[in-house]
Amino acid sequence: MKIIVCVKQVPNTNQIKINPETGTLIREGVPAILNPDDANALEEALKVKDANPGTTVTVITMGPPQAKEMLQECVAMGADEGILLSDRALGGSDTWATSNAVAAGIRKVGDFDIIFAGRQAIDGDTAQVGPQIAEKLGIPQVTYATEFDIDGDSVVVKRALEDGYERLKVKMPCVITAIKELNTPRYMSIRGILKGAKQEIKVWSADDIGVDRSVVGLKASPTNVFKSFTPKPKGAGLTVEGDTAKEKAANLMADMKARHII
Ligand SMILES: Cc1cc2nc3c(=O)[nH]c(=O)nc-3n(C[C@H](O)[C@H](O)[C@H](O)COP(=O)(O)OP(=O)(O)OC[C@H]3O[C@@H](n4cnc5c(N)ncnc54)[C@H](O)[C@@H]3O)c2cc1C
């Protein structure tokens, strides 16, 4: 079985800062991590590999040259190879252009049975890229996967909905997007870390993947960011004193009267 996992290197959002003048993300000095949902996507692929000897797991990302490190970490977790799509022509892509590039990269990889992606990236947060890749490759998709099994030439997926679950059976090849409830990602092993450090990561340009340059990059992207800002912090709250609910209510009324709110 051949599995492809789409991964994205994202800034560690706990430490994100916005430049107040330009409104853009300050990436300098912010550590980059494997997008959390993508770790779940990779873990599920590795579980299939563990259960089905001969399975190969390829991780693919579109990003800047430093995304190589993340791919090496994925190899250290157990992936067989990493592919980095990196080219100035791909820079500034929005989700539509990103999925055009990643789908072109996947076409170049060739044969595959399952594509795993994360549900959502913690920086872009759109949850659009996985489903768009499925559409562009013309294959079925199941998003928000919480359980995954293989059944012959199909996969059975339990999918989270807002108010419940549904179980779907779809034929391979297909795209599955993972959420954190799907599994617990494994740690890198010492042997894996050594393998990852030595492993050559393939770097493919826009020409290598044969993508039409009019559908990738900033100019081709239909989305425009007009403004980006951090909401102003809210003022400190007020704790209403009192031993009983009645006393607290009376104190609150008195306070609101004093402020001429009522
Ligand atoms: C005008 C414009 C310019 C932009 N320029 C840049 C830029 O220069 N650099 C930048 O980092 N972002 C840029 N972005 C943000 C970019 O659109 C998104 O980060 C990117 O398209 C992925 O969307 P997302 O983060 O919402 O991913 P989601 O759709 O939330 O991701 C879902 C899943 O898709 C897969 N996935 C997402 N992105 C990739 C990827 N790159 N490679 C492989 N798999 C992936 C992962 O499995 C991920 O979990 C730009 C956005 C706009 C609107």
Ligand as a Chemical Component Dictionary entry (heavy atoms), coordinates in Angstrom:
data_LIG
# 
_chem_comp.id                   LIG 
_chem_comp.type                 NON-POLYMER 
_chem_comp.pdbx_formal_charge   0 
_chem_comp.three_letter_code    LIG 
# 
loop_
_chem_comp_atom.comp_id 
_chem_comp_atom.atom_id 
_chem_comp_atom.alt_atom_id 
_chem_comp_atom.type_symbol 
_chem_comp_atom.charge 
_chem_comp_atom.model_Cartn_x 
_chem_comp_atom.model_Cartn_y 
_chem_comp_atom.model_Cartn_z 
_chem_comp_atom.pdbx_ordinal 
LIG C1  C1  C 0 -2.558 36.263 -0.270 1  
LIG C2  C2  C 0 -2.013 35.211 0.637  2  
LIG C3  C3  C 0 -0.647 34.984 0.695  3  
LIG C4  C4  C 0 -0.129 34.002 1.520  4  
LIG N1  N1  N 0 1.199  33.800 1.556  5  
LIG C5  C5  C 0 1.705  32.838 2.345  6  
LIG C6  C6  C 0 3.095  32.601 2.373  7  
LIG O1  O1  O 0 3.867  33.247 1.676  8  
LIG N2  N2  N 0 3.561  31.625 3.216  9  
LIG C7  C7  C 0 2.693  30.884 3.994  10 
LIG O2  O2  O 0 3.152  30.000 4.758  11 
LIG N3  N3  N 0 1.375  31.066 3.947  12 
LIG C8  C8  C 0 0.864  32.035 3.156  13 
LIG N4  N4  N 0 -0.444 32.253 3.120  14 
LIG C9  C9  C 0 -1.278 31.397 3.922  15 
LIG C10 C10 C 0 -1.661 30.213 3.061  16 
LIG O3  O3  O 0 -2.795 30.494 2.328  17 
LIG C11 C11 C 0 -2.020 29.081 3.917  18 
LIG O4  O4  O 0 -1.160 28.927 5.009  19 
LIG C12 C12 C 0 -1.940 27.801 3.111  20 
LIG O5  O5  O 0 -2.609 27.935 1.907  21 
LIG C13 C13 C 0 -2.565 26.653 3.846  22 
LIG O6  O6  O 0 -3.830 27.006 4.286  23 
LIG P1  P1  P 0 -4.144 26.796 5.784  24 
LIG O7  O7  O 0 -2.947 27.194 6.568  25 
LIG O8  O8  O 0 -5.420 27.403 6.092  26 
LIG O9  O9  O 0 -4.220 25.204 5.817  27 
LIG P2  P2  P 0 -5.451 24.289 6.103  28 
LIG O10 O10 O 0 -6.318 24.210 4.919  29 
LIG O11 O11 O 0 -6.067 24.648 7.412  30 
LIG O12 O12 O 0 -4.617 22.936 6.227  31 
LIG C14 C14 C 0 -5.252 21.673 6.189  32 
LIG C15 C15 C 0 -4.229 20.622 5.901  33 
LIG O13 O13 O 0 -3.763 20.758 4.567  34 
LIG C16 C16 C 0 -2.389 20.383 4.507  35 
LIG N5  N5  N 0 -1.584 21.528 4.103  36 
LIG C17 C17 C 0 -1.808 22.835 4.323  37 
LIG N6  N6  N 0 -0.822 23.589 3.820  38 
LIG C18 C18 C 0 0.059  22.726 3.264  39 
LIG C19 C19 C 0 1.294  22.869 2.600  40 
LIG N7  N7  N 0 1.847  24.072 2.411  41 
LIG N8  N8  N 0 1.938  21.759 2.168  42 
LIG C20 C20 C 0 1.404  20.515 2.348  43 
LIG N9  N9  N 0 0.237  20.318 2.983  44 
LIG C21 C21 C 0 -0.424 21.402 3.430  45 
LIG C22 C22 C 0 -1.997 19.920 5.920  46 
LIG O14 O14 O 0 -2.225 18.544 6.021  47 
LIG C23 C23 C 0 -2.985 20.686 6.785  48 
LIG O15 O15 O 0 -3.215 20.103 8.037  49 
LIG C24 C24 C 0 -0.988 33.228 2.325  50 
LIG C25 C25 C 0 -2.362 33.476 2.275  51 
LIG C26 C26 C 0 -2.860 34.453 1.450  52 
LIG C27 C27 C 0 -4.338 34.689 1.428  53 
# 
loop_
_chem_comp_bond.comp_id 
_chem_comp_bond.atom_id_1 
_chem_comp_bond.atom_id_2 
_chem_comp_bond.value_order 
_chem_comp_bond.pdbx_ordinal 
LIG C1  C2  SING 1  
LIG C2  C3  SING 2  
LIG C2  C26 DOUB 3  
LIG C3  C4  DOUB 4  
LIG C4  N1  SING 5  
LIG C4  C24 SING 6  
LIG N1  C5  DOUB 7  
LIG C5  C6  SING 8  
LIG C5  C8  SING 9  
LIG C6  O1  DOUB 10 
LIG C6  N2  SING 11 
LIG N2  C7  SING 12 
LIG C7  O2  DOUB 13 
LIG C7  N3  SING 14 
LIG N3  C8  DOUB 15 
LIG C8  N4  SING 16 
LIG N4  C9  SING 17 
LIG N4  C24 SING 18 
LIG C9  C10 SING 19 
LIG C10 O3  SING 20 
LIG C10 C11 SING 21 
LIG C11 O4  SING 22 
LIG C11 C12 SING 23 
LIG C12 O5  SING 24 
LIG C12 C13 SING 25 
LIG C13 O6  SING 26 
LIG O6  P1  SING 27 
LIG P1  O7  DOUB 28 
LIG P1  O8  SING 29 
LIG P1  O9  SING 30 
LIG O9  P2  SING 31 
LIG P2  O10 DOUB 32 
LIG P2  O11 SING 33 
LIG P2  O12 SING 34 
LIG O12 C14 SING 35 
LIG C14 C15 SING 36 
LIG C15 O13 SING 37 
LIG C15 C23 SING 38 
LIG O13 C16 SING 39 
LIG C16 N5  SING 40 
LIG C16 C22 SING 41 
LIG N5  C17 SING 42 
LIG N5  C21 SING 43 
LIG C17 N6  DOUB 44 
LIG N6  C18 SING 45 
LIG C18 C19 SING 46 
LIG C18 C21 DOUB 47 
LIG C19 N7  SING 48 
LIG C19 N8  DOUB 49 
LIG N8  C20 SING 50 
LIG C20 N9  DOUB 51 
LIG N9  C21 SING 52 
LIG C22 O14 SING 53 
LIG C22 C23 SING 54 
LIG C23 O15 SING 55 
LIG C24 C25 DOUB 56 
LIG C25 C26 SING 57 
LIG C26 C27 SING 58 
# 
